[in-house]
Amino acid sequence: MTALTDERPQYAPARRRPRSAAGRLIRAEARLMLRDPLTLTFVFAFPIVTMLIIGGSFGTTPDPAFDGVNPAHWYVASYLTVIIAAVGLVTLPVHMASYRERGVLRRFAAAGFPRWSFAIAQLVIGLVVIAAAAALLLAVAAPVYGIPPVAHWWPVIAGLVAGSVVGVLLGSFLPSARSAQAVGLLLFFPSFLLGAGGPPPHVMGPALQHVASALPLTLVTNSVRVPWLGLGHATGTLAEVIALSAVACIVAARRAAL
């Protein structure tokens, strides 16, 4: 009798899952991001240095201009959103626009990466960078000014997460690296001074208060600072920030696709 041979069909290796491709892209982009001097300066160093300076300028005695709370604690709670602005207005826009301008996104698509992989990679990296920079800022603030106790946890967490999503996805809106850098810096400093890191709203003039109230960073800051310091729940402001994050997700999904 003739021995039977195994005639089972030989299947081609299974195509790598999109999750694996996205994971490789996330790791590669994370290395590039952390080597970028712009990231190290504006995301990690700038918020810490300015927080230490302005927090020390107003002292630690509760002040009516700061809703009766410790001014240093006011700025510690505010500067987490400065990190969000630095990522969303300065760092990621330049990085993503330069990729689009140089045709890197088309190369990713030609290499077989899923269409959504770059957008997901930038979102993950942006959120991780924000979390790391926030942890470093709090670690520096703790021995100098102390960290204010969180009065209402869930609004603070929801505000930080939704605000981070808005900030990260802002980077997908500008078309070229030069325009991203110019517009990003032009938007960052007024937003920083009026929306989070500058003087308290009570000492601003009516015109500046009106401008500040219209800034997205002001909404994000209030959604975090108000419940953190026990000044209220900021439910309406939080709802606006969540709505902004939903709109940013829809627009960025179209702009950042490969």
C-alpha positions in Angstrom: 0.0 0.0 0.0 1.1 3.5 -0.8 1.7 5.6 2.3 -0.8 8.4 2.6 0.9 11.8 2.6 -0.4 14.9 4.3 -2.0 16.9 1.5 -3.3 19.7 3.7 -3.2 23.0 2.0 -0.4 25.3 3.0 -1.9 28.6 4.0 -0.1 31.9 3.5 0.9 33.6 6.8 -2.0 35.5 8.2 -1.8 39.2 7.5 -0.7 41.2 10.5 -3.6 42.7 12.4 -4.1 46.4 12.3 -3.6 46.6 16.0 -0.1 45.3 15.6 0.7 47.8 12.8 -0.7 50.6 14.9 1.4 49.4 17.9 4.6 49.6 15.8 3.7 53.1 14.6 2.9 54.2 18.2 6.3 53.0 19.4 8.2 54.6 16.6 6.4 57.9 16.9 6.8 57.9 20.7 10.6 57.7 20.3 10.6 60.5 17.8 8.4 62.7 19.9 10.5 62.3 23.0 13.6 63.3 21.1 12.0 66.5 19.8 13.4 69.6 21.6 10.1 71.4 21.0 8.3 68.7 23.0 10.8 68.8 25.8 10.7 72.6 26.0 7.1 73.5 25.6 5.5 70.4 27.2 7.8 69.5 30.0 9.9 72.5 30.9 7.8 75.6 30.1 4.7 74.8 32.3 6.9 73.9 35.3 9.1 77.0 35.1 6.2 79.4 34.6 4.1 77.7 37.3 7.0 78.1 39.8 7.4 81.7 38.9 3.8 82.9 38.8 2.8 80.7 41.8 5.5 82.4 43.9 4.6 85.9 42.7 1.1 85.8 44.4 2.1 83.9 47.5 0.1 81.3 49.4 -2.4 83.4 51.4 -6.0 82.9 50.3 -7.0 85.9 48.2 -10.5 87.1 47.1 -9.1 87.6 43.5 -8.6 83.9 43.4 -12.1 83.0 44.7 -10.7 82.9 48.3 -8.3 80.1 47.7 -4.5 79.8 47.9 -3.1 81.4 44.7 -0.3 78.9 44.4 -2.9 76.1 44.5 -5.0 78.0 41.9 -2.0 77.8 39.5 -1.1 74.2 40.3 -4.6 73.2 39.3 -4.5 75.5 36.3 -1.2 74.5 34.8 -2.2 71.0 34.0 -4.3 72.5 31.2 -1.3 74.6 30.0 0.3 71.2 29.2 -2.7 70.3 27.2 -2.4 73.6 25.2 1.3 73.1 24.7 0.7 69.7 23.1 -2.3 70.7 21.1 -1.2 74.1 19.9 2.6 73.8 19.6 4.0 70.3 19.5 1.6 68.0 17.6 0.5 70.5 15.0 4.0 71.0 13.7 4.7 67.2 13.8 1.5 66.2 12.0 1.6 69.0 9.5 5.2 68.2 8.5 4.2 64.6 7.9 1.3 65.6 5.7 3.5 68.1 3.9 6.3 65.7 3.1 4.1 62.9 2.0 4.9 60.6 5.0 1.2 59.8 5.5 1.0 58.5 1.9 4.1 56.3 2.5 2.4 54.9 5.6 -0.6 54.0 3.5 1.5 52.5 0.7 3.3 50.4 3.4 0.0 48.8 4.4 -0.8 50.6 7.6 -4.5 50.9 8.3 -6.0 54.3 7.3 -6.8 55.1 10.9 -3.5 54.0 12.4 -1.7 57.4 12.3 -4.6 59.2 13.9 -4.8 56.6 16.7 -1.0 56.7 17.2 -1.0 60.5 17.6 -3.9 60.4 20.0 -2.3 57.7 22.2 1.1 59.4 22.2 -0.4 62.8 22.9 -2.4 61.5 25.9 0.7 59.7 27.3 2.9 62.8 26.9 0.3 64.9 28.6 0.0 62.4 31.5 3.8 62.2 31.9 4.2 66.0 31.9 1.3 66.4 34.3 2.9 63.9 36.7 6.2 65.7 36.5 4.6 69.1 37.1 2.8 67.8 40.2 5.9 66.1 41.5 7.7 69.5 41.3 4.8 71.4 42.8 4.3 69.1 45.7 7.4 70.1 47.8 7.2 73.8 46.8 3.5 74.7 47.0 1.8 71.5 47.9 -0.9 69.9 45.8 -4.4 71.1 46.6 -6.8 68.3 47.6 -9.3 67.4 44.9 -12.8 68.2 46.1 -14.8 66.5 43.3 -12.8 63.7 41.5 -15.0 62.7 38.6 -15.5 66.2 37.0 -11.7 66.8 37.3 -10.9 63.5 35.6 -13.6 64.0 32.9 -12.4 67.5 32.2 -8.7 66.4 31.9 -9.6 63.5 29.6 -12.0 65.5 27.4 -9.7 68.5 27.3 -6.7 66.3 26.4 -8.6 64.8 23.5 -9.5 68.3 22.3 -5.9 69.4 22.6 -4.3 66.5 20.9 -6.7 66.5 18.0 -6.2 70.2 17.3 -2.9 69.1 15.8 -4.6 67.7 12.7 -6.2 70.9 11.5 -3.3 72.9 10.0 -2.0 72.1 6.5 1.8 72.9 6.6 4.6 72.8 9.2 5.3 76.5 8.9 1.7 77.6 9.3 1.3 75.1 12.1 4.2 76.6 14.0 3.2 80.2 13.4 -0.5 79.8 14.1 0.2 77.5 17.0 2.4 79.9 18.8 0.1 82.8 18.0 -2.8 81.0 19.6 -0.8 79.4 22.4 0.4 82.6 24.2 -2.9 84.5 24.4 -4.6 81.2 25.4 -2.0 80.6 28.0 -2.1 84.2 29.5 -5.9 84.6 29.4 -7.1 81.0 29.8 -4.9 79.3 32.4 -1.5 80.7 33.3 -2.0 84.4 33.5 -3.8 86.7 36.0 -7.1 85.6 37.6 -10.2 86.7 35.7 -11.3 89.0 38.5 -8.4 91.4 37.9 -8.8 91.6 34.1 -10.7 94.3 32.4 -14.2 93.6 30.9 -12.8 93.3 27.3 -10.1 90.8 28.4 -12.7 88.8 30.4 -14.9 88.6 27.3 -12.0 87.4 25.2 -10.9 84.9 27.8 -14.4 83.4 28.2 -14.5 82.5 24.5 -11.2 80.6 24.5 -11.4 76.8 24.5 -8.5 76.6 27.0 -10.6 78.7 29.4 -13.4 76.1 29.2 -11.0 73.3 29.8 -9.3 75.1 32.7 -12.5 75.9 34.4 -13.8 72.3 33.9 -10.8 71.1 35.9 -9.9 73.9 38.3 -13.4 74.7 39.6 -14.3 71.1 40.8 -10.7 70.5 41.9 -10.6 73.5 44.3 -14.2 73.0 45.5 -15.6 76.1 43.8 -18.4 74.2 42.2 -19.0 71.3 39.8 -18.7 73.2 36.5 -21.2 70.8 34.9 -22.2 73.1 32.1 -18.5 73.9 31.3 -17.7 70.2 31.3 -20.5 69.5 28.9 -19.1 72.1 26.5 -15.6 70.5 26.7 -17.0 67.1 26.0 -19.0 68.4 23.0 -15.7 70.0 21.7 -13.9 66.7 22.1 -16.6 64.9 20.1 -16.4 67.5 17.3 -12.6 67.3 17.3 -12.7 63.5 17.0 -15.0 63.7 13.9 -12.9 66.4 12.2 -9.6 64.8 13.1 -10.7 61.4 11.8 -11.1 62.9 8.4 -8.0 65.1 8.4 -5.5 62.6 9.9 -6.5 59.5 7.9 -3.7 58.1 5.7 
